[in-house]
Amino acid sequence: MKKTLNDVNVTNKTVLVRVDFNVPIKDGVITDDNRIKAALPTIKYLVDNNAKVVLFSHLSRIKEEADKAKKSLRPISLKLEELLGKKVAFIDKTRGLELENAISNLKNGEVLLFENTRFEDVKDNEVVKFESKNNEELGKYWASLGEIFVNDAFGTAHRKHASNVGIASNIAESCVGFLVQKELEMLSKGIDNPEHPFVAIIGGAKVSDKIGVIDNLLQKADKIIIGGGMAYTFFKAQGNKIGKSLCEEDKVELAKSYLEKANGKIVLPVDSANNTEFKDSESNYSGVNLPDDEMGLDIGPKSIELFQDLLKGAKTVAWNGPMGVFEFENFKKGTVGVCEAIANLKDAFTLIGGGDSAAAAIQLGFSDKFTHISTGGGASLEYMEGKVLPGVDIIQNK
C-alpha cells in the first residue's frame, strides 16, 4: 500500500503537488474544468493543514518554441483561483531564481502554480524532452524546491517523467493525493478483486490497443464482451466477410487464438450497423457477414439486446472503449445501449476505464450512474492490462 496524504505531516512544510491540469483551452478559455475540480480535495486539504502548496502540471505537447505562447498554465491559475476561492500565485517559469524566491516566500496555507512542465521539452527551439524523458538533473532540481512530494495526477501515472518519477526518486517523503488514492482503490476493486459474476466490455478501434487488456481479463472475468471496430478483426478470424470494415490483418490469427483459448468467455456482436462510407448517414443493418461495399460502424440492435441480457445479474462491470463511432448520431446506439444497461444495474460495482468510453458516458449524461469513471485514459488502460504504473510505483509504501 502506498502512503497517502493521511500518512504524512504536511503542516509548515513546502509540499510539491503534481496535478493533472491538462484541460482543453480554446482562445484562452477553458472549455472543460473537470480535471481542475478533481484536484481540489487534495489542494484544500493541504491549505487547511497549513502547508505551503506548490502545484505543477503539463498542458498538451510542446514540440517547438512557438507552442509555448498557446500552452501556458496562466489561464488555469485564474480558473483555479475562482474554484478555490483563494489567491493562487502564478510563476511563468519552470526553474530559476524567480521561482525559487517565490517558493521561499510562500506562507503557510498559500498556493503557487508554476509553468507547464513540458516547456522543459524544448530549449531554444531544440527538442530536448527533459520532462518527458525524466532528465535526472531536472528531477533533482524540482525535488530540491520542496520537502514532500504528492502525486495527484493519475492521468500521467503511466509515464516516467521528471515531474513524477524524477521528483519522487529525489525527495525525502512522497505520497499519493486523494484523487490517485481513489483511482487505485476503485481500479483494484474493479479489476484485481472483483465480485463475481464479473463482465468486462472492451471496445474501440483496434485489437492491438487492447491485447494486454484481453490477456489480463481473460484470467479474471467471467465474460468479455467485444465491440467497436476491433470486433471486425474477430469476425474475420471466424471466417466471416467484413466488407470494407476496419480490420488489422496482422492480428487475425491472434484473434483466432483468443477465441480458441477463451472457452466461450468472449462474446462477440451478432449483427452490425453499416454504411457504404465513413460518414454519419442512416445505417444499414446486417448479420456478421457484411456486403462487400459496406463497413461496420456500430453494433446492431440484436447485439445490444444480447449484451444487455449478459449484463443482467453482473456484480462487477469494467468497460473500456465505445461500441461504435459514437460521435455519429446514427452510430451511437450501441454505445448508448451498453451505457444504459450498465447504468441501470442494481447493486453492481461499475467502472469505466477512462478514454473514449468515459467521454461517451459523460456526453450521454450517465456520469453519475457509474460507481467510478477513471480520470486517466492511458493510465487506467495500462492498469487494466496488469502493468505497473511508474508514477505510482515510485511512491513510498506505508
Stockholm file with secondary structure:
# STOCKHOLM 1.0

chainA/1-398         MKKTLNDVNVTNKTVLVRVDFNVPIKDGVITDDNRIKAALPTIKYLVDNNAKVVLFSHLSRIKEEADKAKKSLRPISLKLEELLGKKVAFIDKTRGLELENAISNLKNGEVLLFENTRFEDVKDNEVVKFESKNNEELGKYWASLGEIFVNDAFGTAHRKHASNVGIASNIAESCVGFLVQKELEMLSKGIDNPEHPFVAIIGGAKVSDKIGVIDNLLQKADKIIIGGGMAYTFFKAQGNKIGKSLCEEDKVELAKSYLEKANGKIVLPVDSANNTEFKDSESNYSGVNLPDDEMGLDIGPKSIELFQDLLKGAKTVAWNGPMGVFEFENFKKGTVGVCEAIANLKDAFTLIGGGDSAAAAIQLGFSDKFTHISTGGGASLEYMEGKVLPGVDIIQNK
#=GR chainA/1-398 SS CBCBGGGSCCTTCEEEEECCCCCCEETTEESCCHHHHHHHHHHHHHHHTTCEEEEECCCSCCCSGGGGGTCCSHHHHHHHHHHHTSCEEEECCSSSHHHHHHHHTCCTTCEEEECCGGGGGEETTEECCTTTTTCHHHHHHHHTTCSEEEECCGGGTTSCCIIIIIHHTTSSEEEECHHHHHHHHHHIIIIISCCSSEEEEECSSCHHHHHHHHHHHHTTCSEEEECSTTHHHHHHHTTCCCTTCCCCGGGHHHHHHHHHHTTTCEECCSCEEEESSSSSSCCEEECSSCCTTCEEEEECHHHHHHHHHHHTTCSEEEEESCSSCTTSGGGCHHHHHHHHHHHTCSSCEEEECSHHHHHHHHHTTCGGGSSEECSCHHHHHHHHTTCCCHHHHTSCBC
#=GC SS_cons         CBCBGGGSCCTTCEEEEECCCCCCEETTEESCCHHHHHHHHHHHHHHHTTCEEEEECCCSCCCSGGGGGTCCSHHHHHHHHHHHTSCEEEECCSSSHHHHHHHHTCCTTCEEEECCGGGGGEETTEECCTTTTTCHHHHHHHHTTCSEEEECCGGGTTSCCIIIIIHHTTSSEEEECHHHHHHHHHHIIIIISCCSSEEEEECSSCHHHHHHHHHHHHTTCSEEEECSTTHHHHHHHTTCCCTTCCCCGGGHHHHHHHHHHTTTCEECCSCEEEESSSSSSCCEEECSSCCTTCEEEEECHHHHHHHHHHHTTCSEEEEESCSSCTTSGGGCHHHHHHHHHHHTCSSCEEEECSHHHHHHHHHTTCGGGSSEECSCHHHHHHHHTTCCCHHHHTSCBC
//
